[in-house]
């Protein structure tokens, strides 16, 4: 069970997936265009081009604050829930 300040957030939609020198990052596709992705990730070198993937994004977020973890995207909602529980559960 996840409890505390940060709350689970799961959203279905289209995501930019970019593989870079700091790992794989996911950004909501409606948040920015492919040419703007570099402004929203830590990576400075990218392996290949950004791709659009459809799936369930999962992260923890603090309602009313800007605090949140990075998005991670999964094929099913259950996989997203299992990830959050495994990574951040008590």
C-alpha positions in Angstrom: 0.0 0.0 0.0 1.3 3.4 -0.9 0.6 6.1 1.7 1.9 9.5 2.6 2.5 12.8 0.9 2.9 11.4 -2.6 -0.1 9.8 -4.3 -0.3 7.3 -7.2 -1.1 8.8 -10.6 -1.9 6.7 -13.6 -2.9 8.1 -17.0 -3.6 6.4 -20.3 -2.5 8.1 -23.5 0.3 8.8 -26.0 3.8 9.3 -24.7 7.1 10.4 -26.2 9.7 7.7 -25.3 13.3 8.9 -25.6 16.4 6.8 -24.9 19.3 8.9 -23.8 22.6 8.8 -21.9 20.6 9.1 -18.6 18.2 6.3 -19.4 14.7 6.1 -21.0 12.4 9.0 -20.3 8.6 9.4 -21.0 6.9 12.7 -21.6 3.2 13.1 -22.3 2.9 13.6 -26.1 0.5 16.5 -25.7 3.0 18.3 -23.4 5.6 19.0 -26.1 6.7 18.2 -29.7 9.5 16.0 -30.7 11.8 19.0 -31.3 11.3 20.2 -27.7 12.0 17.0 -25.8 15.5 17.9 -24.9 14.1 20.7 -22.8 12.4 18.2 -20.5 14.9 15.4 -19.9 18.3 15.1 -18.3 19.9 13.3 -21.2 22.2 15.3 -23.4 22.8 12.5 -26.0 20.0 10.5 -27.5 20.1 7.0 -29.1 17.8 7.1 -32.1 14.7 9.3 -32.5 11.9 9.9 -30.0 9.0 7.4 -30.5 5.3 7.7 -29.7 4.0 4.9 -27.5 0.5 4.3 -26.3 0.1 3.1 -22.7 -0.5 3.7 -19.0 1.9 6.2 -17.5 2.6 5.8 -13.7 4.2 8.0 -11.2 3.8 9.4 -7.7 2.7 13.0 -7.4 2.0 15.4 -4.5 -1.4 17.0 -5.1 -1.2 20.8 -5.1 2.6 20.7 -5.4 5.2 20.3 -8.1 6.8 17.2 -6.4 6.6 14.0 -8.5 8.6 11.1 -9.7 9.4 10.3 -13.3 6.8 8.8 -15.6 7.2 5.1 -16.5 4.8 3.7 -19.1 3.2 0.2 -19.3 1.0 -1.7 -21.7 -1.7 -2.3 -19.1 -3.2 -0.4 -16.1 -2.5 -3.4 -13.8 1.2 -3.4 -14.8 1.3 0.3 -13.9 -0.3 -0.3 -10.5 2.0 -3.2 -9.8 5.1 -1.1 -10.7 4.0 1.7 -8.2 3.4 -0.8 -5.5 6.7 -2.6 -6.0 8.7 0.6 -6.3 7.1 2.8 -3.7 4.8 0.6 -1.5 5.3 0.2 2.3 
